[in-house]
């Protein structure tokens, strides 16, 4: 089970220096706005599968057509994105400490850039360190994390994956990195797959993952 940020002994127990932080975007750095059941219904996809999996079952022509519709839906959401509480403060704190920052999202590159611009978070991330479904197999596949590890020449023990959903945690686990699970509700439905659990990004600063 994950360690909650309120654990007073946590700082003493941490042995690895986390020099590389990888963030999911939607619902992690930004407030969750996607109505996934509604999007699946609009695209005519099965409700019991995630959107990208549902699209993968379609023939290439149909998949491309619905991908374009998905891009438009996601772009409208990107334009009204708002930053998660503590996002700017955490990223500023990490950047000041010399931590390398990356993004791994199941969104597209175009919509990721728009989202980060609208939320004033783009300046924290070099474009070469923003990986989307256009660059790697979508999470929970760990390909994106492996690419960032290679790009940074990073030891997995020095990296941490931050996300709000099971796929983020499974990708981190598959890439042998620790994970931070953010859930503003405090329910932590997927906590058995997480290393640390937080309710907001301010709490990530208190985890003492960097010295």
C-alpha angles and dihedrals in degrees: 000000000000124000111243117229090242092069103121093203095051098100091054093048096053111099104169126075111229105216097158123055121187119193133199108221116209110064092003110059090013132041113265111258104153116114095203098183090052092048092049090049092050090050093044092240128147113271094219094064132061116258098254092048090049091051092049091065093059125093113262096258094049091043092053092049093051092042088061090052090048090051090055093048092049092047091057089051091047091055092058097040120138126197120255116252108274096012096120093042095049094046091047090050093050094044091051089054092053096251117158112237129207140168128222113184139162087223123096123266095246094051092042091056091048091049093050092046093050092049094044092239100112095094091066094063128061108219090239088063096050108093121185138167085283090065107036145010106287120258135297079053107086096216093109092053091048089052092052091046089054093044092052096033084231129170109233088234089062093053132078130191118215119198148139101225142058093254091060091052094046092049090052092048092049090051091049093243129131117250138217114209115204117199116161090197092060091226095116095194091180098040094127087070096048133085096204133016126209135172095209138011093253087070090060089066089057093053090083093219091151128051 
